[in-house]
């Protein structure tokens, strides 16, 4: 595990750090309610977008057309805990 950590610190951190530092410098100027609203709106709009995808596209590559394989039905319930966390914690 330590080898993986060292590899990531040597190769990935130098590439990603400038982008994250820029992002943090911009977002640190905003109050926390703006962060929460931004994250929640991102999750809500992403969920709405998923609901408008065609059934054929969502089930592409699926072995059958069973209703439980439709990912559009799974996304909203799975994102509710994330919304609750960002809104109330």
MARKE-594762 format. One record per residue: x, y, z of N, C-alpha, C in turn; residue number from 1; chain. Coordinates in pm, whole numbers. Layout:
N
     n.xx     n.yy     n.zz    ca.xx    ca.yy    ca.zz     c.xx     c.yy     c.zz     n   chain
        X        Y        Z        X        Y        Z        X        Y        Z   NUM       A
...
END
This chain:
89
     n.xx     n.yy     n.zz    ca.xx    ca.yy    ca.zz     c.xx     c.yy     c.zz     n   chain
       82     -119        0        0        0        0       87      126        0     1       A
      196      120       70      287      234       77      347      265      -60     2       A
      372      160     -139      427      179     -273      327      253     -362     3       A
      200      220     -348       97      287     -427       89      434     -387     4       A
       94      460     -258       89      598     -209      207      678     -261     5       A
      325      621     -256      443      689     -307      433      715     -457     6       A
      384      616     -531      368      633     -675      272      748     -706     7       A
      159      752     -635       61      858     -657      116      995     -619     8       A
      189     1000     -507      246     1128     -464      349     1179     -565     9       A
      423     1090     -625      525     1131     -721      466     1169     -857    10       A
      363     1097     -901      315     1113    -1037      183     1188    -1051    11       A
       92     1168     -957      -41     1226     -971      -54     1362     -903    12       A
        4     1375     -787       -8     1500     -711       49     1619     -788    13       A
      167     1611     -848      217     1727     -922      128     1769    -1039    14       A
       55     1675    -1097      -31     1707    -1209     -162     1772    -1161    15       A
     -220     1719    -1054     -351     1766    -1008     -345     1885     -913    16       A
     -235     1902     -841     -227     2006     -739     -254     2147     -792    17       A
     -198     2188     -906     -228     2324     -954     -376     2348     -979    18       A
     -445     2250    -1036     -589     2267    -1063     -667     2276     -933    19       A
     -635     2191     -837     -707     2194     -710     -676     2320     -631    20       A
     -553     2367     -637     -519     2492     -568     -596     2610     -627    21       A
     -608     2613     -759     -686     2719     -823     -832     2711     -782    22       A
     -888     2592     -786    -1027     2572     -746    -1049     2616     -602    23       A
     -962     2576     -512     -976     2612     -371     -959     2762     -349    24       A
     -872     2826     -423     -855     2971     -408     -982     3045     -452    25       A
    -1053     2991     -550    -1177     3054     -594    -1293     3026     -499    26       A
    -1304     2903     -455    -1421     2865     -374    -1407     2910     -228    27       A
    -1286     2929     -181    -1267     2974      -43    -1319     3115      -20    28       A
    -1340     3191     -126    -1392     3326     -113    -1544     3327      -92    29       A
    -1609     3215     -116    -1754     3207     -105    -1795     3154       32    30       A
    -1912     3196       82    -1960     3142      210    -2007     2997      194    31       A
    -2004     2920      303    -2044     2778      297    -2183     2751      240    32       A
    -2286     2836      264    -2415     2804      202    -2410     2802       49    33       A
    -2321     2880      -10    -2307     2879     -155    -2247     2746     -200    34       A
    -2153     2693     -125    -2095     2562     -158    -2204     2457     -156    35       A
    -2282     2457      -48    -2387     2356      -34    -2487     2366     -147    36       A
    -2531     2487     -179    -2626     2504     -287    -2567     2456     -420    37       A
    -2442     2486     -443    -2377     2445     -568    -2372     2293     -580    38       A
    -2334     2227     -473    -2323     2081     -476    -2461     2019     -492    39       A
    -2558     2068     -417    -2693     2012     -426    -2755     2036     -564    40       A
    -2735     2153     -620    -2790     2180     -753    -2723     2092     -858    41       A
    -2594     2068     -842    -2523     1977     -933    -2585     1838     -927    42       A
    -2612     1788     -807    -2671     1655     -792    -2814     1651     -847    43       A
    -2892     1753     -820    -3031     1756     -866    -3037     1766    -1018    44       A
    -2960     1856    -1078    -2962     1869    -1224    -2908     1745    -1293    45       A
    -2809     1682    -1234    -2758     1556    -1289    -2863     1447    -1284    46       A
    -2938     1443    -1176    -3045     1344    -1163    -3155     1370    -1264    47       A
    -3192     1495    -1282    -3295     1529    -1380    -3248     1493    -1521    48       A
    -3122     1519    -1551    -3067     1485    -1682    -3075     1335    -1707    49       A
    -3041     1256    -1605    -3045     1110    -1619    -3187     1063    -1648    50       A
    -3285     1125    -1586    -3424     1083    -1607    -3470     1105    -1751    51       A
    -3409     1197    -1823    -3448     1225    -1960    -3372     1143    -2064    52       A
    -3279     1059    -2021    -3209      971    -2115    -3306      866    -2169    53       A
    -3286      825    -2292    -3375      725    -2350    -3351      589    -2287    54       A
    -3456      512    -2279    -3447      377    -2221    -3350      289    -2299    55       A
    -3352      301    -2432    -3262      221    -2515    -3116      252    -2486    56       A
    -3085      379    -2464    -2947      418    -2433    -2904      367    -2296    57       A
    -2993      376    -2200    -2959      333    -2064    -2938      183    -2058    58       A
    -3016      108    -2134    -3008      -38    -2130    -2915      -95    -2238    59       A
    -2839      -10    -2305    -2746      -54    -2408    -2645     -152    -2348    60       A
    -2633     -268    -2405    -2538     -368    -2358    -2593     -455    -2247    61       A
    -2714     -429    -2204    -2776     -509    -2098    -2824     -642    -2156    62       A
    -2812     -750    -2079    -2855     -879    -2133    -3006     -889    -2158    63       A
    -3084     -810    -2086    -3228     -807    -2110    -3282     -669    -2078    64       A
    -3410     -650    -2099    -3473     -520    -2080    -3549     -513    -1947    65       A
    -3507     -591    -1848    -3577     -594    -1719    -3580     -456    -1656    66       A
    -3689     -426    -1589    -3708     -293    -1530    -3602     -263    -1424    67       A
    -3558     -364    -1351    -3460     -340    -1245    -3323     -301    -1300    68       A
    -3299     -323    -1428    -3171     -284    -1489    -3170     -139    -1536    69       A
    -3284      -74    -1532    -3295       65    -1576    -3229      156    -1473    70       A
    -3112      207    -1506    -3035      288    -1410    -3102      421    -1379    71       A
    -3194      465    -1465    -3265      589    -1437    -3347      578    -1309    72       A
    -3389      457    -1276    -3467      436    -1154    -3379      425    -1030    73       A
    -3254      390    -1049    -3162      373     -937    -3097      504     -893    74       A
    -3073      593     -986    -2998      716     -956    -3067      804     -851    75       A
    -3194      840     -865    -3254      929     -764    -3249      874     -621    76       A
    -3287      747     -597    -3278      699     -458    -3135      694     -405    77       A
    -3040      667     -492    -2901      660     -447    -2843      798     -416    78       A
    -2897      903     -477    -2844     1038     -453    -2911     1108     -335    79       A
    -3022     1058     -289    -3091     1120     -175    -3001     1127      -51    80       A
    -2929     1021      -13    -2839     1033      103    -2733     1141       85    81       A
    -2680     1155      -36    -2580     1259      -60    -2640     1398      -42    82       A
    -2760     1417      -91    -2827     1546      -72    -2849     1576       75    83       A
    -2893     1476      149    -2917     1496      292    -2788     1529      366    84       A
    -2680     1464      326    -2551     1493      391    -2509     1636      365    85       A
    -2516     1682      240    -2472     1817      208    -2565     1923      263    86       A
    -2692     1890      279    -2786     1989      331    -2781     2003      483    87       A
    -2761     1892      553    -2778     1896      699    -2654     1867      781    88       A
    -2544     1834      719    -2422     1806      798    -2318     1911      766    89       A
END
